[in-house]
Amino acid sequence: MCELLALNARGGVTCDHTDGWGLASYDPDGSGVRIFREDEAAGFSSIAAHLAELNIVSCSTIAHIRKATQADVTLSNCHSVYR
């Protein structure tokens, strides 16, 4: 089961959702969607820490942290995928 997050210590530090994280952000200037993801715990990720320091401007953003209940812990499983 995945949870939404505000890039903070939730991913693996204060819970057991340690199996990856992802962030997708739609830029307001029309340049498209930026996607960041990693198959490591967000709470210990240098990439997530860097993103938290940025002043990202976005029309909409969605992020999640993953607790693997199905499938392997891999980068391709770090966002929900419809099959």
mmCIF file of the N, C-alpha and C atoms, coordinates in Angstrom:
data_MODEL
# 
_entry.id   MODEL 
# 
loop_
_atom_site.group_PDB 
_atom_site.id 
_atom_site.type_symbol 
_atom_site.label_atom_id 
_atom_site.label_alt_id 
_atom_site.label_comp_id 
_atom_site.label_asym_id 
_atom_site.label_entity_id 
_atom_site.label_seq_id 
_atom_site.pdbx_PDB_ins_code 
_atom_site.Cartn_x 
_atom_site.Cartn_y 
_atom_site.Cartn_z 
_atom_site.occupancy 
_atom_site.B_iso_or_equiv 
_atom_site.pdbx_formal_charge 
_atom_site.auth_seq_id 
_atom_site.auth_comp_id 
_atom_site.auth_asym_id 
_atom_site.auth_atom_id 
_atom_site.pdbx_PDB_model_num 
ATOM 1   N N  . MET A 1 1  ? 0.840  -1.169 0.000   1.00 0.00 ? 1  MET A N  1 
ATOM 2   C CA . MET A 1 1  ? 0.000  0.000  0.000   1.00 0.00 ? 1  MET A CA 1 
ATOM 3   C C  . MET A 1 1  ? 0.884  1.230  0.000   1.00 0.00 ? 1  MET A C  1 
ATOM 4   N N  . CYS A 1 2  ? 0.551  2.216  -0.809  1.00 0.00 ? 2  CYS A N  1 
ATOM 5   C CA . CYS A 1 2  ? 1.314  3.455  -0.905  1.00 0.00 ? 2  CYS A CA 1 
ATOM 6   C C  . CYS A 1 2  ? 0.656  4.546  -0.065  1.00 0.00 ? 2  CYS A C  1 
ATOM 7   N N  . GLU A 1 3  ? 1.412  5.548  0.288   1.00 0.00 ? 3  GLU A N  1 
ATOM 8   C CA . GLU A 1 3  ? 0.906  6.705  1.013   1.00 0.00 ? 3  GLU A CA 1 
ATOM 9   C C  . GLU A 1 3  ? 1.382  7.967  0.313   1.00 0.00 ? 3  GLU A C  1 
ATOM 10  N N  . LEU A 1 4  ? 0.609  9.019  0.389   1.00 0.00 ? 4  LEU A N  1 
ATOM 11  C CA . LEU A 1 4  ? 1.058  10.319 -0.093  1.00 0.00 ? 4  LEU A CA 1 
ATOM 12  C C  . LEU A 1 4  ? 1.973  10.924 0.954   1.00 0.00 ? 4  LEU A C  1 
ATOM 13  N N  . LEU A 1 5  ? 2.844  11.811 0.537   1.00 0.00 ? 5  LEU A N  1 
ATOM 14  C CA . LEU A 1 5  ? 3.742  12.422 1.491   1.00 0.00 ? 5  LEU A CA 1 
ATOM 15  C C  . LEU A 1 5  ? 4.046  13.854 1.106   1.00 0.00 ? 5  LEU A C  1 
ATOM 16  N N  . ALA A 1 6  ? 4.494  14.606 2.078   1.00 0.00 ? 6  ALA A N  1 
ATOM 17  C CA . ALA A 1 6  ? 5.093  15.907 1.833   1.00 0.00 ? 6  ALA A CA 1 
ATOM 18  C C  . ALA A 1 6  ? 6.558  15.671 2.130   1.00 0.00 ? 6  ALA A C  1 
ATOM 19  N N  . LEU A 1 7  ? 7.409  15.737 1.159   1.00 0.00 ? 7  LEU A N  1 
ATOM 20  C CA . LEU A 1 7  ? 8.793  15.283 1.289   1.00 0.00 ? 7  LEU A CA 1 
ATOM 21  C C  . LEU A 1 7  ? 9.350  15.550 2.678   1.00 0.00 ? 7  LEU A C  1 
ATOM 22  N N  . ASN A 1 8  ? 9.260  14.552 3.503   1.00 0.00 ? 8  ASN A N  1 
ATOM 23  C CA . ASN A 1 8  ? 9.729  14.653 4.891   1.00 0.00 ? 8  ASN A CA 1 
ATOM 24  C C  . ASN A 1 8  ? 10.260 13.300 5.334   1.00 0.00 ? 8  ASN A C  1 
ATOM 25  N N  . ALA A 1 9  ? 10.423 13.121 6.604   1.00 0.00 ? 9  ALA A N  1 
ATOM 26  C CA . ALA A 1 9  ? 11.044 11.899 7.125   1.00 0.00 ? 9  ALA A CA 1 
ATOM 27  C C  . ALA A 1 9  ? 10.116 10.691 7.155   1.00 0.00 ? 9  ALA A C  1 
ATOM 28  N N  . ARG A 1 10 ? 8.922  10.785 6.665   1.00 0.00 ? 10 ARG A N  1 
ATOM 29  C CA . ARG A 1 10 ? 7.961  9.688  6.735   1.00 0.00 ? 10 ARG A CA 1 
ATOM 30  C C  . ARG A 1 10 ? 8.486  8.408  6.084   1.00 0.00 ? 10 ARG A C  1 
ATOM 31  N N  . GLY A 1 11 ? 9.086  8.490  4.954   1.00 0.00 ? 11 GLY A N  1 
ATOM 32  C CA . GLY A 1 11 ? 9.506  7.319  4.176   1.00 0.00 ? 11 GLY A CA 1 
ATOM 33  C C  . GLY A 1 11 ? 10.649 6.548  4.793   1.00 0.00 ? 11 GLY A C  1 
ATOM 34  N N  . GLY A 1 12 ? 10.355 5.709  5.781   1.00 0.00 ? 12 GLY A N  1 
ATOM 35  C CA . GLY A 1 12 ? 11.345 4.848  6.373   1.00 0.00 ? 12 GLY A CA 1 
ATOM 36  C C  . GLY A 1 12 ? 11.884 5.315  7.708   1.00 0.00 ? 12 GLY A C  1 
ATOM 37  N N  . VAL A 1 13 ? 11.687 6.580  8.048   1.00 0.00 ? 13 VAL A N  1 
ATOM 38  C CA . VAL A 1 13 ? 12.181 7.094  9.321   1.00 0.00 ? 13 VAL A CA 1 
ATOM 39  C C  . VAL A 1 13 ? 11.116 6.942  10.400  1.00 0.00 ? 13 VAL A C  1 
ATOM 40  N N  . THR A 1 14 ? 9.892  7.335  10.102  1.00 0.00 ? 14 THR A N  1 
ATOM 41  C CA . THR A 1 14 ? 8.809  7.257  11.091  1.00 0.00 ? 14 THR A CA 1 
ATOM 42  C C  . THR A 1 14 ? 7.755  6.224  10.729  1.00 0.00 ? 14 THR A C  1 
ATOM 43  N N  . CYS A 1 15 ? 8.010  5.422  9.703   1.00 0.00 ? 15 CYS A N  1 
ATOM 44  C CA . CYS A 1 15 ? 7.084  4.347  9.321   1.00 0.00 ? 15 CYS A CA 1 
ATOM 45  C C  . CYS A 1 15 ? 7.866  3.284  8.570   1.00 0.00 ? 15 CYS A C  1 
ATOM 46  N N  . ASP A 1 16 ? 7.190  2.244  8.148   1.00 0.00 ? 16 ASP A N  1 
ATOM 47  C CA . ASP A 1 16 ? 7.878  1.147  7.482   1.00 0.00 ? 16 ASP A CA 1 
ATOM 48  C C  . ASP A 1 16 ? 7.744  1.174  5.959   1.00 0.00 ? 16 ASP A C  1 
ATOM 49  N N  . HIS A 1 17 ? 7.438  2.327  5.400   1.00 0.00 ? 17 HIS A N  1 
ATOM 50  C CA . HIS A 1 17 ? 7.333  2.463  3.946   1.00 0.00 ? 17 HIS A CA 1 
ATOM 51  C C  . HIS A 1 17 ? 8.725  2.758  3.376   1.00 0.00 ? 17 HIS A C  1 
ATOM 52  N N  . THR A 1 18 ? 9.543  1.720  3.255   1.00 0.00 ? 18 THR A N  1 
ATOM 53  C CA . THR A 1 18 ? 10.957 1.870  2.906   1.00 0.00 ? 18 THR A CA 1 
ATOM 54  C C  . THR A 1 18 ? 11.302 1.376  1.510   1.00 0.00 ? 18 THR A C  1 
ATOM 55  N N  . ASP A 1 19 ? 10.312 1.005  0.711   1.00 0.00 ? 19 ASP A N  1 
ATOM 56  C CA . ASP A 1 19 ? 10.561 0.302  -0.538  1.00 0.00 ? 19 ASP A CA 1 
ATOM 57  C C  . ASP A 1 19 ? 10.488 1.177  -1.783  1.00 0.00 ? 19 ASP A C  1 
ATOM 58  N N  . GLY A 1 20 ? 10.806 2.438  -1.636  1.00 0.00 ? 20 GLY A N  1 
ATOM 59  C CA . GLY A 1 20 ? 10.852 3.346  -2.775  1.00 0.00 ? 20 GLY A CA 1 
ATOM 60  C C  . GLY A 1 20 ? 9.946  4.544  -2.604  1.00 0.00 ? 20 GLY A C  1 
ATOM 61  N N  . TRP A 1 21 ? 10.137 5.493  -3.475  1.00 0.00 ? 21 TRP A N  1 
ATOM 62  C CA . TRP A 1 21 ? 9.339  6.719  -3.461  1.00 0.00 ? 21 TRP A CA 1 
ATOM 63  C C  . TRP A 1 21 ? 9.336  7.298  -4.869  1.00 0.00 ? 21 TRP A C  1 
ATOM 64  N N  . GLY A 1 22 ? 8.404  8.194  -5.115  1.00 0.00 ? 22 GLY A N  1 
ATOM 65  C CA . GLY A 1 22 ? 8.344  8.857  -6.411  1.00 0.00 ? 22 GLY A CA 1 
ATOM 66  C C  . GLY A 1 22 ? 7.657  10.195 -6.312  1.00 0.00 ? 22 GLY A C  1 
ATOM 67  N N  . LEU A 1 23 ? 8.014  11.088 -7.232  1.00 0.00 ? 23 LEU A N  1 
ATOM 68  C CA . LEU A 1 23 ? 7.404  12.412 -7.298  1.00 0.00 ? 23 LEU A CA 1 
ATOM 69  C C  . LEU A 1 23 ? 7.247  12.772 -8.763  1.00 0.00 ? 23 LEU A C  1 
ATOM 70  N N  . ALA A 1 24 ? 6.057  13.192 -9.141  1.00 0.00 ? 24 ALA A N  1 
ATOM 71  C CA . ALA A 1 24 ? 5.795  13.674 -10.498 1.00 0.00 ? 24 ALA A CA 1 
ATOM 72  C C  . ALA A 1 24 ? 5.245  15.082 -10.386 1.00 0.00 ? 24 ALA A C  1 
ATOM 73  N N  . SER A 1 25 ? 5.819  15.998 -11.160 1.00 0.00 ? 25 SER A N  1 
ATOM 74  C CA . SER A 1 25 ? 5.470  17.408 -11.051 1.00 0.00 ? 25 SER A CA 1 
ATOM 75  C C  . SER A 1 25 ? 5.236  17.985 -12.443 1.00 0.00 ? 25 SER A C  1 
ATOM 76  N N  . TYR A 1 26 ? 4.065  18.603 -12.662 1.00 0.00 ? 26 TYR A N  1 
ATOM 77  C CA . TYR A 1 26 ? 3.735  19.219 -13.944 1.00 0.00 ? 26 TYR A CA 1 
ATOM 78  C C  . TYR A 1 26 ? 4.115  20.690 -13.889 1.00 0.00 ? 26 TYR A C  1 
ATOM 79  N N  . ASP A 1 27 ? 5.050  21.081 -14.740 1.00 0.00 ? 27 ASP A N  1 
ATOM 80  C CA . ASP A 1 27 ? 5.548  22.464 -14.745 1.00 0.00 ? 27 ASP A CA 1 
ATOM 81  C C  . ASP A 1 27 ? 4.522  23.434 -15.322 1.00 0.00 ? 27 ASP A C  1 
ATOM 82  N N  . PRO A 1 28 ? 4.315  24.581 -14.681 1.00 0.00 ? 28 PRO A N  1 
ATOM 83  C CA . PRO A 1 28 ? 3.327  25.544 -15.152 1.00 0.00 ? 28 PRO A CA 1 
ATOM 84  C C  . PRO A 1 28 ? 3.728  26.226 -16.459 1.00 0.00 ? 28 PRO A C  1 
ATOM 85  N N  . ASP A 1 29 ? 4.998  26.189 -16.849 1.00 0.00 ? 29 ASP A N  1 
ATOM 86  C CA . ASP A 1 29 ? 5.415  26.845 -18.088 1.00 0.00 ? 29 ASP A CA 1 
ATOM 87  C C  . ASP A 1 29 ? 5.148  25.992 -19.326 1.00 0.00 ? 29 ASP A C  1 
ATOM 88  N N  . GLY A 1 30 ? 4.550  24.835 -19.132 1.00 0.00 ? 30 GLY A N  1 
ATOM 89  C CA . GLY A 1 30 ? 4.193  23.973 -20.252 1.00 0.00 ? 30 GLY A CA 1 
ATOM 90  C C  . GLY A 1 30 ? 5.322  23.091 -20.749 1.00 0.00 ? 30 GLY A C  1 
ATOM 91  N N  . SER A 1 31 ? 6.415  23.044 -20.023 1.00 0.00 ? 31 SER A N  1 
ATOM 92  C CA . SER A 1 31 ? 7.560  22.234 -20.474 1.00 0.00 ? 31 SER A CA 1 
ATOM 93  C C  . SER A 1 31 ? 7.383  20.747 -20.199 1.00 0.00 ? 31 SER A C  1 
ATOM 94  N N  . GLY A 1 32 ? 6.322  20.377 -19.512 1.00 0.00 ? 32 GLY A N  1 
ATOM 95  C CA . GLY A 1 32 ? 6.045  18.957 -19.315 1.00 0.00 ? 32 GLY A CA 1 
ATOM 96  C C  . GLY A 1 32 ? 6.100  18.511 -17.874 1.00 0.00 ? 32 GLY A C  1 
ATOM 97  N N  . VAL A 1 33 ? 6.222  17.210 -17.720 1.00 0.00 ? 33 VAL A N  1 
ATOM 98  C CA . VAL A 1 33 ? 6.214  16.587 -16.403 1.00 0.00 ? 33 VAL A CA 1 
ATOM 99  C C  . VAL A 1 33 ? 7.634  16.169 -16.042 1.00 0.00 ? 33 VAL A C  1 
ATOM 100 N N  . ARG A 1 34 ? 8.023  16.480 -14.816 1.00 0.00 ? 34 ARG A N  1 
ATOM 101 C CA . ARG A 1 34 ? 9.300  15.995 -14.290 1.00 0.00 ? 34 ARG A CA 1 
ATOM 102 C C  . ARG A 1 34 ? 8.997  14.850 -13.340 1.00 0.00 ? 34 ARG A C  1 
ATOM 103 N N  . ILE A 1 35 ? 9.695  13.745 -13.491 1.00 0.00 ? 35 ILE A N  1 
ATOM 104 C CA . ILE A 1 35 ? 9.482  12.572 -12.654 1.00 0.00 ? 35 ILE A CA 1 
ATOM 105 C C  . ILE A 1 35 ? 10.790 12.212 -11.963 1.00 0.00 ? 35 ILE A C  1 
ATOM 106 N N  . PHE A 1 36 ? 10.701 12.048 -10.672 1.00 0.00 ? 36 PHE A N  1 
ATOM 107 C CA . PHE A 1 36 ? 11.828 11.614 -9.864  1.00 0.00 ? 36 PHE A CA 1 
ATOM 108 C C  . PHE A 1 36 ? 11.369 10.376 -9.110  1.00 0.00 ? 36 PHE A C  1 
ATOM 109 N N  . ARG A 1 37 ? 12.210 9.351  -9.025  1.00 0.00 ? 37 ARG A N  1 
ATOM 110 C CA . ARG A 1 37 ? 11.855 8.170  -8.259  1.00 0.00 ? 37 ARG A CA 1 
ATOM 111 C C  . ARG A 1 37 ? 13.124 7.400  -7.895  1.00 0.00 ? 37 ARG A C  1 
ATOM 112 N N  . GLU A 1 38 ? 12.981 6.599  -6.868  1.00 0.00 ? 38 GLU A N  1 
ATOM 113 C CA . GLU A 1 38 ? 14.116 5.843  -6.371  1.00 0.00 ? 38 GLU A CA 1 
ATOM 114 C C  . GLU A 1 38 ? 13.586 4.610  -5.645  1.00 0.00 ? 38 GLU A C  1 
ATOM 115 N N  . ASP A 1 39 ? 14.338 3.519  -5.703  1.00 0.00 ? 39 ASP A N  1 
ATOM 116 C CA . ASP A 1 39 ? 13.898 2.285  -5.042  1.00 0.00 ? 39 ASP A CA 1 
ATOM 117 C C  . ASP A 1 39 ? 14.541 2.128  -3.665  1.00 0.00 ? 39 ASP A C  1 
ATOM 118 N N  . GLU A 1 40 ? 14.789 3.238  -3.012  1.00 0.00 ? 40 GLU A N  1 
ATOM 119 C CA . GLU A 1 40 ? 15.321 3.290  -1.650  1.00 0.00 ? 40 GLU A CA 1 
ATOM 120 C C  . GLU A 1 40 ? 14.357 4.087  -0.782  1.00 0.00 ? 40 GLU A C  1 
ATOM 121 N N  . ALA A 1 41 ? 14.516 4.021  0.524   1.00 0.00 ? 41 ALA A N  1 
ATOM 122 C CA . ALA A 1 41 ? 13.652 4.759  1.456   1.00 0.00 ? 41 ALA A CA 1 
ATOM 123 C C  . ALA A 1 41 ? 13.812 6.266  1.265   1.00 0.00 ? 41 ALA A C  1 
ATOM 124 N N  . ALA A 1 42 ? 12.705 6.978  1.151   1.00 0.00 ? 42 ALA A N  1 
ATOM 125 C CA . ALA A 1 42 ? 12.747 8.428  0.947   1.00 0.00 ? 42 ALA A CA 1 
ATOM 126 C C  . ALA A 1 42 ? 13.392 9.148  2.115   1.00 0.00 ? 42 ALA A C  1 
ATOM 127 N N  . GLY A 1 43 ? 13.194 8.651  3.319   1.00 0.00 ? 43 GLY A N  1 
ATOM 128 C CA . GLY A 1 43 ? 13.715 9.316  4.507   1.00 0.00 ? 43 GLY A CA 1 
ATOM 129 C C  . GLY A 1 43 ? 15.223 9.337  4.591   1.00 0.00 ? 43 GLY A C  1 
ATOM 130 N N  . PHE A 1 44 ? 15.903 8.508  3.800   1.00 0.00 ? 44 PHE A N  1 
ATOM 131 C CA . PHE A 1 44 ? 17.363 8.452  3.806   1.00 0.00 ? 44 PHE A CA 1 
ATOM 132 C C  . PHE A 1 44 ? 17.952 8.789  2.441   1.00 0.00 ? 44 PHE A C  1 
ATOM 133 N N  . SER A 1 45 ? 17.142 9.323  1.547   1.00 0.00 ? 45 SER A N  1 
ATOM 134 C CA . SER A 1 45 ? 17.551 9.570  0.167   1.00 0.00 ? 45 SER A CA 1 
ATOM 135 C C  . SER A 1 45 ? 18.164 10.958 -0.002  1.00 0.00 ? 45 SER A C  1 
ATOM 136 N N  . SER A 1 46 ? 19.347 11.013 -0.592  1.00 0.00 ? 46 SER A N  1 
ATOM 137 C CA . SER A 1 46 ? 19.954 12.317 -0.890  1.00 0.00 ? 46 SER A CA 1 
ATOM 138 C C  . SER A 1 46 ? 19.189 13.024 -2.015  1.00 0.00 ? 46 SER A C  1 
ATOM 139 N N  . ILE A 1 47 ? 18.588 12.255 -2.926  1.00 0.00 ? 47 ILE A N  1 
ATOM 140 C CA . ILE A 1 47 ? 17.792 12.860 -4.000  1.00 0.00 ? 47 ILE A CA 1 
ATOM 141 C C  . ILE A 1 47 ? 16.544 13.523 -3.423  1.00 0.00 ? 47 ILE A C  1 
ATOM 142 N N  . ALA A 1 48 ? 15.823 12.821 -2.552  1.00 0.00 ? 48 ALA A N  1 
ATOM 143 C CA . ALA A 1 48 ? 14.628 13.391 -1.922  1.00 0.00 ? 48 ALA A CA 1 
ATOM 144 C C  . ALA A 1 48 ? 14.994 14.600 -1.066  1.00 0.00 ? 48 ALA A C  1 
ATOM 145 N N  . ALA A 1 49 ? 16.117 14.541 -0.373  1.00 0.00 ? 49 ALA A N  1 
ATOM 146 C CA . ALA A 1 49 ? 16.558 15.676 0.445   1.00 0.00 ? 49 ALA A CA 1 
ATOM 147 C C  . ALA A 1 49 ? 16.840 16.892 -0.440  1.00 0.00 ? 49 ALA A C  1 
ATOM 148 N N  . HIS A 1 50 ? 17.460 16.668 -1.575  1.00 0.00 ? 50 HIS A N  1 
ATOM 149 C CA . HIS A 1 50 ? 17.736 17.768 -2.505  1.00 0.00 ? 50 HIS A CA 1 
ATOM 150 C C  . HIS A 1 50 ? 16.437 18.368 -3.048  1.00 0.00 ? 50 HIS A C  1 
ATOM 151 N N  . LEU A 1 51 ? 15.480 17.517 -3.417  1.00 0.00 ? 51 LEU A N  1 
ATOM 152 C CA . LEU A 1 51 ? 14.198 18.010 -3.922  1.00 0.00 ? 51 LEU A CA 1 
ATOM 153 C C  . LEU A 1 51 ? 13.467 18.830 -2.866  1.00 0.00 ? 51 LEU A C  1 
ATOM 154 N N  . ALA A 1 52 ? 13.570 18.424 -1.613  1.00 0.00 ? 52 ALA A N  1 
ATOM 155 C CA . ALA A 1 52 ? 12.900 19.148 -0.534  1.00 0.00 ? 52 ALA A CA 1 
ATOM 156 C C  . ALA A 1 52 ? 13.468 20.552 -0.356  1.00 0.00 ? 52 ALA A C  1 
ATOM 157 N N  . GLU A 1 53 ? 14.718 20.758 -0.758  1.00 0.00 ? 53 GLU A N  1 
ATOM 158 C CA . GLU A 1 53 ? 15.354 22.072 -0.639  1.00 0.00 ? 53 GLU A CA 1 
ATOM 159 C C  . GLU A 1 53 ? 15.047 22.993 -1.820  1.00 0.00 ? 53 GLU A C  1 
ATOM 160 N N  . LEU A 1 54 ? 14.555 22.443 -2.922  1.00 0.00 ? 54 LEU A N  1 
ATOM 161 C CA . LEU A 1 54 ? 14.279 23.234 -4.112  1.00 0.00 ? 54 LEU A CA 1 
ATOM 162 C C  . LEU A 1 54 ? 12.963 23.994 -3.980  1.00 0.00 ? 54 LEU A C  1 
ATOM 163 N N  . ASN A 1 55 ? 12.859 25.062 -4.706  1.00 0.00 ? 55 ASN A N  1 
ATOM 164 C CA . ASN A 1 55 ? 11.618 25.833 -4.765  1.00 0.00 ? 55 ASN A CA 1 
ATOM 165 C C  . ASN A 1 55 ? 10.891 25.419 -6.048  1.00 0.00 ? 55 ASN A C  1 
ATOM 166 N N  . ILE A 1 56 ? 10.316 24.223 -6.026  1.00 0.00 ? 56 ILE A N  1 
ATOM 167 C CA . ILE A 1 56 ? 9.641  23.694 -7.213  1.00 0.00 ? 56 ILE A CA 1 
ATOM 168 C C  . ILE A 1 56 ? 8.292  24.374 -7.376  1.00 0.00 ? 56 ILE A C  1 
ATOM 169 N N  . VAL A 1 57 ? 8.083  24.979 -8.546  1.00 0.00 ? 57 VAL A N  1 
ATOM 170 C CA . VAL A 1 57 ? 6.803  25.583 -8.883  1.00 0.00 ? 57 VAL A CA 1 
ATOM 171 C C  . VAL A 1 57 ? 6.081  24.609 -9.794  1.00 0.00 ? 57 VAL A C  1 
ATOM 172 N N  . SER A 1 58 ? 4.825  24.326 -9.471  1.00 0.00 ? 58 SER A N  1 
ATOM 173 C CA . SER A 1 58 ? 4.113  23.297 -10.209 1.00 0.00 ? 58 SER A CA 1 
ATOM 174 C C  . SER A 1 58 ? 2.621  23.580 -10.238 1.00 0.00 ? 58 SER A C  1 
ATOM 175 N N  . CYS A 1 59 ? 1.980  23.192 -11.350 1.00 0.00 ? 59 CYS A N  1 
ATOM 176 C CA . CYS A 1 59 ? 0.514  23.243 -11.407 1.00 0.00 ? 59 CYS A CA 1 
ATOM 177 C C  . CYS A 1 59 ? -0.065 22.145 -10.537 1.00 0.00 ? 59 CYS A C  1 
ATOM 178 N N  . SER A 1 60 ? 0.553  20.989 -10.571 1.00 0.00 ? 60 SER A N  1 
ATOM 179 C CA . SER A 1 60 ? 0.132  19.880 -9.721  1.00 0.00 ? 60 SER A CA 1 
ATOM 180 C C  . SER A 1 60 ? 1.306  18.929 -9.536  1.00 0.00 ? 60 SER A C  1 
ATOM 181 N N  . THR A 1 61 ? 1.344  18.363 -8.360  1.00 0.00 ? 61 THR A N  1 
ATOM 182 C CA . THR A 1 61 ? 2.409  17.437 -8.000  1.00 0.00 ? 61 THR A CA 1 
ATOM 183 C C  . THR A 1 61 ? 1.789  16.287 -7.230  1.00 0.00 ? 61 THR A C  1 
ATOM 184 N N  . ILE A 1 62 ? 2.292  15.097 -7.485  1.00 0.00 ? 62 ILE A N  1 
ATOM 185 C CA . ILE A 1 62 ? 1.875  13.948 -6.701  1.00 0.00 ? 62 ILE A CA 1 
ATOM 186 C C  . ILE A 1 62 ? 3.140  13.205 -6.286  1.00 0.00 ? 62 ILE A C  1 
ATOM 187 N N  . ALA A 1 63 ? 3.129  12.741 -5.063  1.00 0.00 ? 63 ALA A N  1 
ATOM 188 C CA . ALA A 1 63 ? 4.280  12.006 -4.539  1.00 0.00 ? 63 ALA A CA 1 
ATOM 189 C C  . ALA A 1 63 ? 3.770  10.848 -3.699  1.00 0.00 ? 63 ALA A C  1 
ATOM 190 N N  . HIS A 1 64 ? 4.592  9.828  -3.592  1.00 0.00 ? 64 HIS A N  1 
ATOM 191 C CA . HIS A 1 64 ? 4.208  8.705  -2.735  1.00 0.00 ? 64 HIS A CA 1 
ATOM 192 C C  . HIS A 1 64 ? 5.451  7.992  -2.229  1.00 0.00 ? 64 HIS A C  1 
ATOM 193 N N  . ILE A 1 65 ? 5.243  7.278  -1.147  1.00 0.00 ? 65 ILE A N  1 
ATOM 194 C CA . ILE A 1 65 ? 6.258  6.376  -0.626  1.00 0.00 ? 65 ILE A CA 1 
ATOM 195 C C  . ILE A 1 65 ? 5.674  4.970  -0.683  1.00 0.00 ? 65 ILE A C  1 
ATOM 196 N N  . ARG A 1 66 ? 6.519  3.988  -0.908  1.00 0.00 ? 66 ARG A N  1 
ATOM 197 C CA . ARG A 1 66 ? 6.031  2.632  -1.165  1.00 0.00 ? 66 ARG A CA 1 
ATOM 198 C C  . ARG A 1 66 ? 6.386  1.666  -0.044  1.00 0.00 ? 66 ARG A C  1 
ATOM 199 N N  . LYS A 1 67 ? 5.413  0.874  0.308   1.00 0.00 ? 67 LYS A N  1 
ATOM 200 C CA . LYS A 1 67 ? 5.621  -0.298 1.151   1.00 0.00 ? 67 LYS A CA 1 
ATOM 201 C C  . LYS A 1 67 ? 5.231  -1.489 0.282   1.00 0.00 ? 67 LYS A C  1 
ATOM 202 N N  . ALA A 1 68 ? 6.201  -2.280 -0.108  1.00 0.00 ? 68 ALA A N  1 
ATOM 203 C CA . ALA A 1 68 ? 5.955  -3.377 -1.045  1.00 0.00 ? 68 ALA A CA 1 
ATOM 204 C C  . ALA A 1 68 ? 5.115  -4.468 -0.399  1.00 0.00 ? 68 ALA A C  1 
ATOM 205 N N  . THR A 1 69 ? 3.906  -4.645 -0.907  1.00 0.00 ? 69 THR A N  1 
ATOM 206 C CA . THR A 1 69 ? 3.062  -5.759 -0.497  1.00 0.00 ? 69 THR A CA 1 
ATOM 207 C C  . THR A 1 69 ? 2.903  -6.745 -1.651  1.00 0.00 ? 69 THR A C  1 
ATOM 208 N N  . GLN A 1 70 ? 3.257  -6.287 -2.842  1.00 0.00 ? 70 GLN A N  1 
ATOM 209 C CA . GLN A 1 70 ? 3.236  -7.126 -4.032  1.00 0.00 ? 70 GLN A CA 1 
ATOM 210 C C  . GLN A 1 70 ? 4.430  -6.721 -4.893  1.00 0.00 ? 70 GLN A C  1 
ATOM 211 N N  . ALA A 1 71 ? 4.954  -7.630 -5.626  1.00 0.00 ? 71 ALA A N  1 
ATOM 212 C CA . ALA A 1 71 ? 6.048  -7.405 -6.568  1.00 0.00 ? 71 ALA A CA 1 
ATOM 213 C C  . ALA A 1 71 ? 7.351  -7.054 -5.853  1.00 0.00 ? 71 ALA A C  1 
ATOM 214 N N  . ASP A 1 72 ? 8.409  -7.083 -6.604  1.00 0.00 ? 72 ASP A N  1 
ATOM 215 C CA . ASP A 1 72 ? 9.743  -6.850 -6.073  1.00 0.00 ? 72 ASP A CA 1 
ATOM 216 C C  . ASP A 1 72 ? 9.990  -5.373 -5.795  1.00 0.00 ? 72 ASP A C  1 
ATOM 217 N N  . VAL A 1 73 ? 11.001 -5.111 -4.995  1.00 0.00 ? 73 VAL A N  1 
ATOM 218 C CA . VAL A 1 73 ? 11.442 -3.739 -4.743  1.00 0.00 ? 73 VAL A CA 1 
ATOM 219 C C  . VAL A 1 73 ? 12.399 -3.376 -5.873  1.00 0.00 ? 73 VAL A C  1 
ATOM 220 N N  . THR A 1 74 ? 11.854 -2.711 -6.888  1.00 0.00 ? 74 THR A N  1 
ATOM 221 C CA . THR A 1 74 ? 12.639 -2.272 -8.035  1.00 0.00 ? 74 THR A CA 1 
ATOM 222 C C  . THR A 1 74 ? 12.199 -0.868 -8.416  1.00 0.00 ? 74 THR A C  1 
ATOM 223 N N  . LEU A 1 75 ? 13.037 -0.190 -9.175  1.00 0.00 ? 75 LEU A N  1 
ATOM 224 C CA . LEU A 1 75 ? 12.718 1.167  -9.611  1.00 0.00 ? 75 LEU A CA 1 
ATOM 225 C C  . LEU A 1 75 ? 11.420 1.198  -10.405 1.00 0.00 ? 75 LEU A C  1 
ATOM 226 N N  . SER A 1 76 ? 11.177 0.195  -11.224 1.00 0.00 ? 76 SER A N  1 
ATOM 227 C CA . SER A 1 76 ? 9.953  0.175  -12.046 1.00 0.00 ? 76 SER A CA 1 
ATOM 228 C C  . SER A 1 76 ? 8.687  0.024  -11.197 1.00 0.00 ? 76 SER A C  1 
ATOM 229 N N  . ASN A 1 77 ? 8.807  -0.384 -9.942  1.00 0.00 ? 77 ASN A N  1 
ATOM 230 C CA . ASN A 1 77 ? 7.645  -0.527 -9.069  1.00 0.00 ? 77 ASN A CA 1 
ATOM 231 C C  . ASN A 1 77 ? 7.490  0.633  -8.089  1.00 0.00 ? 77 ASN A C  1 
ATOM 232 N N  . CYS A 1 78 ? 8.200  1.722  -8.313  1.00 0.00 ? 78 CYS A N  1 
ATOM 233 C CA . CYS A 1 78 ? 8.161  2.833  -7.366  1.00 0.00 ? 78 CYS A CA 1 
ATOM 234 C C  . CYS A 1 78 ? 7.008  3.798  -7.599  1.00 0.00 ? 78 CYS A C  1 
ATOM 235 N N  . HIS A 1 79 ? 6.245  3.617  -8.652  1.00 0.00 ? 79 HIS A N  1 
ATOM 236 C CA . HIS A 1 79 ? 5.009  4.354  -8.874  1.00 0.00 ? 79 HIS A CA 1 
ATOM 237 C C  . HIS A 1 79 ? 3.923  3.328  -9.144  1.00 0.00 ? 79 HIS A C  1 
ATOM 238 N N  . SER A 1 80 ? 2.712  3.700  -8.804  1.00 0.00 ? 80 SER A N  1 
ATOM 239 C CA . SER A 1 80 ? 1.602  2.802  -9.133  1.00 0.00 ? 80 SER A CA 1 
ATOM 240 C C  . SER A 1 80 ? 1.513  2.624  -10.635 1.00 0.00 ? 80 SER A C  1 
ATOM 241 N N  . VAL A 1 81 ? 1.331  1.416  -11.070 1.00 0.00 ? 81 VAL A N  1 
ATOM 242 C CA . VAL A 1 81 ? 1.264  1.104  -12.497 1.00 0.00 ? 81 VAL A CA 1 
ATOM 243 C C  . VAL A 1 81 ? 0.000  0.293  -12.728 1.00 0.00 ? 81 VAL A C  1 
ATOM 244 N N  . TYR A 1 82 ? -0.769 0.693  -13.743 1.00 0.00 ? 82 TYR A N  1 
ATOM 245 C CA . TYR A 1 82 ? -1.954 -0.071 -14.110 1.00 0.00 ? 82 TYR A CA 1 
ATOM 246 C C  . TYR A 1 82 ? -1.549 -1.090 -15.161 1.00 0.00 ? 82 TYR A C  1 
ATOM 247 N N  . ARG A 1 83 ? -1.931 -2.329 -14.956 1.00 0.00 ? 83 ARG A N  1 
ATOM 248 C CA . ARG A 1 83 ? -1.565 -3.376 -15.924 1.00 0.00 ? 83 ARG A CA 1 
ATOM 249 C C  . ARG A 1 83 ? -2.787 -3.938 -16.579 1.00 0.00 ? 83 ARG A C  1 
# 
